[in-house]
Structure formats: C-alpha cells, structure tokens
Amino acid sequence: MRPDWLTRRFAKLVKQLGLPPVRLHDLRHAAAGLASAAGVDLKMIQHDMGHASPVTTAETYIYVFKKMAKAAVRASAELLLSHVKIRMSLEGASQA
C-alpha cells in the first residue's frame, strides 16, 4: 500500500459523491475549528491534534467564527453596560 493511498481514496470518494473539492487534511482543520466553536478547551483540542504546544493548535487550527465573534462582542457590551448602570446608580445614590 502506498503512503498516499488514503488521500487518493478520499479524493476519489469526494468526487464520486459530487462534493465540493475538499482535502482529507481539511477535515482536520474543520474538526479543530468545530471543537473550538463548541467550547472544547484548547488543551483538549491540542491533545487530540497531537501538538506539543497549544500555540501551534491555536495559530493553525482555531478560527473565529462570525457567530462566536458576535457573541463575544455582545457579552462584552452587556458587561460594560451593567458596570456603567451600577456606577450611575451608585453616583446617583451618593448625590441624594
């Protein structure tokens, strides 16, 4: 069996199924990215990918999905607004 047998077999199956061109290695990227989006800890993803360092995992495989980015912005804005409201209510109470 040749070393690239699995890669060639995968490409053939993708073509037979009429799927868009995708490399076998792309599935690795997708798995890491989806695990991250699902909230799996970076150290666990690092372990699953077999990397020595979480930096390699983060820089190579972890993507910021639009939905995740929007949720992070929303959470940050809500936190900031809650602090502003608390501060305003404390300042209003001290002036009364």
Secondary structure, 3 states (H helix, E strand, C coil): CCCCHHHHHHHHHHHHCCCCCCCHHHHHHHHHHHHHHCCCCHHHHHHHHCCCCHHHHHHHHCCCCHHHHHHHHHHHHHHHHHHHHHHHHHHHHHHC
